């Protein structure tokens, strides 16, 4: 079931902080749909994967998830390759051998600020978002 449409007041809150948008189920879904229309939904998918990764308790699962995130988003030619620099990629490749909760922190910060500075302002100007605020 899709989360119910937010009130205009709720939707307006999203323009106050990027975190407000990400913390709201409908807001997140809307932002994700917007990124899809811009062909960069791998950013939000990576960010969500990192959020999930940080909540993982078992060391075995941590290692498995780290490898999956690496294969999906980080390695060269990955199906959802995110745009991060070579050094960060290398650092991650080394870190996932002994996976810890902070393996992806640097990359997640980069992707977060990329979304916050590029996609988020465009989302706020989008027709779709403007509609929600009416």
Buried (B, 14 or more C-beta within 10 A) or exposed (E): EEEEEBEEEBBBBBBEEBEBBBEBEBBBEBBBBBBEEEEBBBBBBBBEBBEEBBEBEEEEEBBEBBEEBBEBBBEEEBEBBBEBEEEBBEBBEEBBEEBEBEBBBBBBEBBBEBBBEEBBEEBBEBEEBEEBBE
